[in-house]
């Protein structure tokens, strides 16, 4: 099974690549459209500012590649900033249009109420049991967050899990069709992150058997 990690100039590519390789997958880090669309699953990573990231996707033509992959119902996972890019818009340092796959706007935490950035371990609380994840097998549901902005105004049916941060429900996992987003870093989230990544890869493998991915 081959997983393509999109290289658009931003993101902790090495740590994500190594985490996926440890699960026995072939991994290619690439900005080539053909290689991305031919992969069984696609990961959109990201670290940094929304404005810079969306501009990099646009300038490299990778924005259209991502949208084409979604149209083809390829399995796509957005991680951290990569997840935020999947929303309609962001207010980070201005107003910027996102990929529009998920409903909602990415906004900054209120610094008068909480410490920014939100950094550390928080427990995931699941809103429902997705068919791709055996929740009962996950004993420790703590994952590692590092971010100052979070998705708001989501469609309720697209929210899989959230974490409480000083009374704020921070979307942790979102899903719509073939697209999944994780605000935290599964590759840095211990056993829980490992199990979540394994579950996503297992879903990719299952779909690829039938030529759907």
C-alpha positions in Angstrom: 0.0 0.0 0.0 1.4 3.4 -1.0 0.8 6.6 0.9 1.6 10.0 -0.6 2.6 12.9 1.7 2.0 16.2 -0.1 5.2 18.3 -0.1 4.1 21.9 -0.6 6.9 23.5 1.3 5.4 23.5 4.8 5.0 20.7 7.3 6.9 18.2 9.6 7.3 15.8 6.7 10.0 13.6 8.2 8.1 12.7 11.4 4.9 11.9 9.5 6.8 9.9 6.9 8.5 7.8 9.6 5.3 7.2 11.5 3.6 5.9 8.4 6.6 3.8 7.4 6.6 2.1 10.9 3.1 0.8 9.9 4.6 -1.1 7.0 3.5 1.2 4.3 5.4 2.5 1.2 5.6 6.2 1.6 6.4 8.9 -1.0 6.9 12.5 -0.2 6.0 14.4 -3.4 4.5 17.4 -5.1 3.8 15.6 -8.3 0.2 15.3 -9.3 0.4 11.9 -10.9 2.2 10.4 -7.8 -0.3 11.9 -5.4 -3.4 10.7 -7.4 -2.0 7.2 -7.9 -1.4 6.6 -4.2 -3.8 4.6 -2.1 -4.0 7.3 0.5 -2.9 10.9 0.8 -1.7 13.0 3.8 -1.8 16.8 3.9 0.5 17.8 6.7 1.2 21.4 7.9 3.0 23.5 10.4 3.0 27.3 10.2 0.5 30.0 9.1 -2.7 29.4 7.1 -2.0 32.3 4.8 1.4 31.0 3.8 0.2 27.4 3.5 -2.8 28.2 1.2 -0.6 30.4 -0.9 2.0 27.6 -1.3 -0.8 25.2 -2.4 -2.1 27.7 -4.9 1.3 28.7 -6.3 2.4 25.1 -6.8 -1.0 24.0 -8.3 -1.4 21.6 -5.5 -4.7 23.1 -4.3 -6.3 21.8 -7.5 -4.6 18.4 -7.0 -6.1 18.1 -3.5 -9.6 19.1 -4.7 -9.2 16.6 -7.6 -8.3 13.9 -5.1 -11.3 14.6 -3.0 -13.5 14.6 -6.1 -12.1 11.1 -6.9 -12.9 10.0 -3.4 -9.3 9.3 -2.5 -8.6 8.8 1.2 -7.2 12.0 2.5 -5.9 12.9 5.9 -5.2 16.5 7.0 -2.9 16.9 10.1 -2.8 20.0 12.2 -2.6 23.0 9.8 -3.3 20.5 7.1 -6.7 19.9 8.7 -7.4 23.7 9.1 -6.7 24.1 5.3 -9.7 21.8 4.6 -12.2 24.3 6.1 -14.0 27.1 4.3 -12.0 30.0 5.7 -9.5 31.2 8.2 -9.1 34.5 10.2 -5.4 34.0 10.9 -3.7 37.3 10.1 -6.6 38.4 7.9 -9.4 36.6 6.0 -8.4 33.8 3.7 -10.4 31.2 1.8 -9.6 27.5 2.5 -10.2 24.4 0.5 -13.9 24.4 1.5 -14.2 20.6 2.1 -15.5 21.1 5.7 -18.0 23.7 6.8 -16.6 26.2 9.3 -14.1 29.0 9.9 -10.7 28.7 11.6 -10.5 31.3 14.4 -7.9 32.3 17.1 -8.4 31.3 20.7 -9.5 34.2 22.9 -6.2 35.2 24.6 -8.1 36.9 27.4 -9.6 33.5 28.4 -7.0 30.9 27.6 -3.3 30.5 27.1 -2.2 30.7 23.5 -0.9 28.6 21.9 -2.9 25.6 23.0 0.0 23.2 23.7 0.0 19.9 25.4 -2.0 16.7 26.0 -5.8 16.7 26.0 -8.3 13.8 26.1 -10.4 13.1 23.0 -14.1 12.8 23.6 -15.9 11.1 20.8 -19.3 12.3 19.5 -20.0 9.0 17.8 -18.3 5.7 17.0 -17.0 5.9 13.4 -17.0 2.7 11.4 -13.2 2.9 10.9 -12.2 3.0 14.5 -12.6 0.5 17.4 -12.9 3.1 20.2 -13.1 0.5 22.9 -9.6 -0.6 22.0 -8.2 2.8 22.8 -7.6 2.9 26.6 -5.5 6.2 26.7 -7.3 8.8 24.6 -4.8 11.7 25.2 -3.3 13.3 22.1 -0.8 16.1 21.6 -1.9 19.6 20.4 0.1 22.6 19.3 -1.9 25.4 17.8 -3.3 28.9 18.3 -6.3 28.6 15.9 -9.1 26.1 15.9 -12.1 25.3 13.7 -15.5 26.8 14.6 -19.1 26.5 13.3 -18.7 23.0 12.1 -21.5 20.8 10.7 -22.3 18.6 13.7 -22.3 15.4 11.7 -18.7 16.1 10.6 -17.3 16.2 14.1 -16.0 12.8 15.2 -14.1 13.9 18.4 -13.2 17.0 20.4 -11.0 18.0 23.3 -11.9 20.4 26.1 -9.6 23.3 26.6 -10.6 25.6 29.4 -14.3 25.2 28.5 -13.7 25.4 24.8 -14.6 22.4 22.6 -11.7 22.1 20.2 -12.4 19.9 17.2 -9.9 17.0 17.3 -11.1 14.7 14.5 -13.4 15.6 11.6 -14.6 13.5 8.8 -16.6 14.0 5.6 -16.8 11.2 3.0 -13.3 10.1 2.2 -11.6 13.1 4.0 -10.5 13.0 7.6 -8.8 15.8 9.6 -6.8 15.6 12.9 -6.0 18.8 14.6 -3.4 17.1 16.9 -0.3 15.4 15.8 -0.9 11.6 15.7 2.7 11.0 15.0 3.6 12.6 18.3 0.6 11.4 20.4 1.9 8.1 21.9 -0.2 5.0 21.8 -3.4 6.8 21.0 -2.0 8.6 18.1 -0.4 5.4 16.8 -3.8 3.6 17.0 -5.6 6.4 15.3 -3.1 6.4 12.5 -3.3 2.6 12.2 -7.1 2.9 12.0 -6.9 5.4 9.2 -4.4 3.3 7.3 -6.5 0.2 7.8 -9.5 2.1 6.2 -7.3 3.1 3.3 -6.2 -0.5 2.8 -9.7 -1.8 3.0 -10.9 0.7 0.4 -8.0 0.1 -1.9 -8.8 -3.6 -2.1 -11.9 -2.6 -4.0 -10.4 0.1 -6.1 -12.1 2.9 -4.3 -9.0 4.7 -3.0 
